[in-house]
Amino acid sequence: MAGRTSAHFCVDCRKYKVGIEVESSRQANYELLIADDDPGFRETLKHIFEPHFHTVEASCGEEVIEIVQRREVHLILMDMHMQHLTGLDTCRIVVQEMNLILPCILITADATDELRRDAAELHVYSVLAKPVRRADLITTVTTAIVDRYHDPDVRDLLHAAS
């Protein structure tokens, strides 16, 4: 098993910390950025995806922007309502100002038609309504990676997770 550098961000002090995580032989080489101001929800998402993907966490939109400037991220899974920048505002910066082409998935308790239209204008991959079912979450993330990176093997990797 090979060591892999991972990044973690301290919510209060915002210091960049580097640690070592163990890379599984069945882990895909994709980096998922999980952004939510609720540490419990971030932890839940991390436990769902970390056996299969490398994960990095952010507690706010500003941290998302900082992370994507410093490292390659393949998909952003983000809460809509966070402090300062909303998930939609963060997607706007990542897609339009930074010109990054990667799937962004918003998770929200307020999945309105207006939000879905605004998200579609920004080419957000999907808007998932909270509470989100585990199977729907896994299917959406898997499909987004297959669509963007043309890697059908990801479906096999995550089949056991759903």
C-alpha positions in Angstrom: 0.0 0.0 0.0 1.3 3.4 -0.9 1.1 6.5 1.2 -0.8 9.5 -0.2 -0.8 13.1 1.0 -4.1 14.5 2.0 -5.3 18.0 2.9 -7.4 19.0 5.8 -8.5 22.5 6.7 -9.0 23.8 10.2 -12.4 25.6 10.4 -11.3 28.2 13.0 -7.7 28.9 12.0 -7.8 28.0 8.3 -4.3 26.6 8.4 -3.4 24.1 5.7 -2.4 20.8 7.4 -0.9 17.9 5.5 -1.3 14.3 6.7 -0.8 10.8 5.3 -3.7 8.6 4.4 -3.5 5.0 3.2 -4.5 4.4 -0.4 -6.6 1.3 -1.0 -5.9 -0.8 -4.0 -9.6 -0.5 -4.9 -9.7 3.2 -4.5 -10.2 5.3 -7.7 -7.8 8.2 -8.4 -10.4 10.8 -8.0 -10.5 13.6 -5.5 -13.9 14.5 -4.1 -14.3 17.8 -2.3 -17.0 17.7 0.4 -18.2 21.2 1.4 -20.7 21.7 4.2 -20.8 23.9 7.3 -22.1 21.0 9.3 -19.1 18.8 10.4 -21.4 15.8 11.1 -22.8 15.8 7.6 -19.3 16.2 6.1 -18.2 13.2 8.2 -21.2 11.2 7.0 -20.4 11.9 3.3 -16.7 11.2 3.9 -17.6 7.7 5.3 -19.7 7.0 2.3 -17.1 7.9 -0.3 -13.6 7.6 1.3 -13.3 3.9 0.9 -13.5 4.5 -2.9 -12.2 8.1 -3.5 -9.8 10.5 -2.0 -11.7 13.1 -0.1 -10.9 16.6 1.2 -13.3 18.7 3.3 -14.2 22.3 3.4 -16.6 24.1 5.8 -17.4 27.1 3.6 -17.2 28.4 0.0 -14.0 30.3 0.7 -12.3 27.1 1.6 -13.6 25.4 -1.5 -12.0 28.2 -3.6 -8.7 27.9 -1.7 -8.6 24.1 -2.2 -9.3 24.1 -5.9 -6.6 26.7 -6.4 -4.0 24.5 -4.6 -4.9 21.0 -5.8 -6.7 19.0 -8.5 -10.3 18.2 -7.5 -12.5 16.0 -9.7 -15.9 16.7 -8.2 -17.4 19.1 -5.6 -20.2 17.9 -3.4 -21.5 21.0 -1.7 -24.2 22.2 0.6 -26.2 25.2 -0.7 -26.5 27.1 2.5 -23.1 27.9 4.1 -21.7 31.0 5.7 -20.6 33.9 3.5 -20.8 32.2 0.1 -23.6 29.9 -0.9 -22.9 26.7 -2.7 -24.3 28.4 -5.9 -22.1 31.4 -5.5 -19.1 29.1 -4.9 -20.0 27.2 -8.1 -20.2 30.5 -10.0 -16.7 31.5 -8.9 -15.2 28.0 -9.6 -16.9 27.7 -13.1 -17.0 31.2 -14.4 -14.1 33.0 -12.8 -11.7 30.2 -12.4 -12.7 28.4 -15.6 -12.6 25.0 -14.0 -14.6 22.2 -15.7 -15.6 19.7 -13.0 -18.9 18.4 -11.8 -20.5 20.3 -8.9 -23.4 18.7 -7.0 -25.4 20.9 -4.7 -27.2 19.4 -1.7 -30.0 21.5 -0.1 -33.1 21.4 1.9 -34.5 24.1 -0.4 -34.5 22.4 -3.8 -36.8 25.0 -5.4 -37.5 25.3 -9.2 -35.7 28.7 -9.1 -32.6 27.2 -7.6 -32.6 24.3 -10.1 -32.9 26.9 -13.0 -30.0 29.0 -11.5 -27.9 25.9 -11.0 -28.6 24.7 -14.6 -27.4 28.1 -15.9 -24.1 27.5 -14.2 -23.9 23.9 -15.5 -24.2 22.5 -12.0 -24.4 18.7 -12.5 -27.2 18.1 -10.1 -29.2 19.5 -7.2 -30.1 16.9 -4.6 -32.8 17.5 -2.0 -32.1 16.9 1.7 -32.6 14.5 3.2 -30.8 12.7 0.4 -30.9 8.9 0.1 -27.5 7.2 0.2 -28.3 5.3 -3.1 -29.3 8.6 -4.9 -26.1 10.3 -3.6 -23.9 7.4 -4.8 -25.6 7.1 -8.1 -25.3 10.9 -8.8 -21.6 11.1 -7.9 -20.8 7.9 -9.9 -22.8 9.1 -12.9 -21.1 12.6 -12.8 -17.6 11.0 -12.7 -18.5 8.6 -15.6 -20.0 11.4 -17.6 -17.1 13.9 -17.1 -14.1 11.5 -17.0 -15.4 8.6 -19.2 -14.4 6.0 -16.6 -17.0 3.3 -16.5 -14.9 1.3 -13.9 -16.1 3.8 -11.2 -19.6 2.1 -11.4 -18.0 -1.2 -10.4 -16.0 0.4 -7.6 -19.1 1.9 -6.0 -21.5 -0.9 -6.7 -20.8 -2.4 -3.3 -21.2 1.0 -1.5 -24.9 1.4 -2.5 
